[in-house]
Structure formats: C-alpha cells, structure tokens
C-alpha cells in the first residue's frame, strides 16, 4: 500500500511541475 501511495505521490509531483512549466510557457 505504501509503495502505491509513493508512486502516486511521485506522479502527482511530476504532474504539478508539468502544469507549472506549461503555465510559465503560456504566460
């Protein structure tokens, strides 16, 4: 269960960074 949560957390962090990068690119 911990491994799944860690993997999800890692994916969420990457998604957040991607969104921030796209926002910076468009602004």
DSSP file (Angstrom, degrees, kcal/mol; ACC not computed):
  #  RESIDUE AA STRUCTURE BP1 BP2  ACC     N-H-->O    O-->H-N    N-H-->O    O-->H-N    TCO  KAPPA ALPHA  PHI   PSI    X-CA   Y-CA   Z-CA
    1    1 A X     >        0   0    0      0, 0.0     4,-2.2     0, 0.0     5,-0.2   0.000 360.0 360.0 360.0 -42.1    0.0    0.0    0.0
    2    2 A X  H  >  +     0   0    0      1,-0.2     4,-2.6     2,-0.2     5,-0.2   0.898 360.0  53.4 -62.5 -40.1    2.8    2.4    0.9
    3    3 A X  H  > S+     0   0    0      1,-0.2     4,-2.5     2,-0.2    -1,-0.2   0.914 108.8  48.8 -62.8 -42.7    4.5    1.7   -2.5
    4    4 A X  H  > S+     0   0    0      2,-0.2     4,-2.4     1,-0.2    -1,-0.2   0.909 112.1  48.8 -62.9 -42.8    1.4    2.6   -4.4
    5    5 A X  H  X S+     0   0    0     -4,-2.2     4,-2.5     2,-0.2    -2,-0.2   0.903 111.5  49.5 -64.5 -40.8    0.9    5.8   -2.4
    6    6 A X  H  X S+     0   0    0     -4,-2.6     4,-2.4     2,-0.2    -2,-0.2   0.914 111.3  49.0 -64.5 -42.4    4.6    6.7   -3.0
    7    7 A X  H  X S+     0   0    0     -4,-2.5     4,-2.3     2,-0.2    -2,-0.2   0.909 112.6  47.9 -63.6 -42.3    4.2    6.1   -6.8
    8    8 A X  H  X S+     0   0    0     -4,-2.4     4,-2.5     2,-0.2    -2,-0.2   0.899 111.3  50.8 -64.7 -40.7    1.0    8.1   -6.9
    9    9 A X  H  X S+     0   0    0     -4,-2.5     4,-2.3     2,-0.2    -2,-0.2   0.898 110.1  50.1 -63.2 -40.8    2.7   11.0   -5.0
   10   10 A X  H  X S+     0   0    0     -4,-2.4     4,-2.2     2,-0.2    -2,-0.2   0.923 111.7  47.4 -64.6 -44.7    5.6   10.9   -7.4
   11   11 A X  H  X S+     0   0    0     -4,-2.3     4,-2.4     1,-0.2    -2,-0.2   0.899 111.3  51.7 -63.1 -40.8    3.3   11.1  -10.4
   12   12 A X  H  X S+     0   0    0     -4,-2.5     4,-2.5     2,-0.2    -1,-0.2   0.900 108.9  50.4 -63.9 -40.9    1.4   13.9   -8.8
   13   13 A X  H  X S+     0   0    0     -4,-2.3     4,-2.2     1,-0.2    -1,-0.2   0.910 111.6  47.9 -63.8 -42.0    4.6   15.9   -8.2
   14   14 A X  H  X S+     0   0    0     -4,-2.2     4,-2.3     2,-0.2    -2,-0.2   0.897 111.4  50.8 -64.9 -39.9    5.6   15.4  -11.8
   15   15 A X  H  X S+     0   0    0     -4,-2.4     4,-2.6     2,-0.2    -2,-0.2   0.909 109.3  50.9 -63.2 -42.6    2.2   16.5  -13.0
   16   16 A X  H  X S+     0   0    0     -4,-2.5     4,-2.3     1,-0.2    -1,-0.2   0.910 110.7  48.4 -62.1 -43.2    2.3   19.6  -10.8
   17   17 A X  H  X S+     0   0    0     -4,-2.2     4,-2.4     2,-0.2    -1,-0.2   0.890 111.2  51.1 -64.7 -38.9    5.8   20.5  -12.3
   18   18 A X  H  X S+     0   0    0     -4,-2.3     4,-2.5     2,-0.2    -2,-0.2   0.920 110.0  48.9 -64.5 -43.8    4.5   19.9  -15.8
   19   19 A X  H  X S+     0   0    0     -4,-2.6     4,-2.6     1,-0.2    -2,-0.2   0.913 111.9  49.2 -62.1 -43.2    1.5   22.2  -15.2
   20   20 A X  H  X S+     0   0    0     -4,-2.3     4,-2.5     2,-0.2    -1,-0.2   0.905 110.8  50.4 -63.2 -41.0    3.7   24.9  -13.7
   21   21 A X  H  X S+     0   0    0     -4,-2.4     4,-2.1     2,-0.2    -2,-0.2   0.911 111.9  47.0 -64.0 -42.2    6.0   24.6  -16.7
   22   22 A X  H  X S+     0   0    0     -4,-2.5     4,-2.2     2,-0.2    -2,-0.2   0.906 111.5  51.6 -66.5 -40.5    3.1   24.9  -19.2
   23   23 A X  H  X S+     0   0    0     -4,-2.6     4,-1.7     1,-0.2    -2,-0.2   0.919 111.4  47.0 -61.9 -43.2    1.7   27.9  -17.2
   24   24 A X  H  < S+     0   0    0     -4,-2.5    -1,-0.2     1,-0.2    -2,-0.2   0.872 111.0  53.2 -65.3 -36.3    5.1   29.7  -17.3
   25   25 A X  H  < S+     0   0    0     -4,-2.1    -2,-0.2     1,-0.2    -1,-0.2   0.884 113.1  42.1 -66.1 -39.3    5.4   28.9  -21.1
   26   26 A X  H  <        0   0    0     -4,-2.2    -1,-0.2     1,-0.2    -2,-0.2   0.741 360.0 360.0 -82.1 -22.9    2.0   30.4  -21.9
   27   27 A X     <        0   0    0     -4,-1.7    -1,-0.2    -5,-0.2    -2,-0.2   0.492 360.0 360.0 -84.6 360.0    2.3   33.5  -19.7
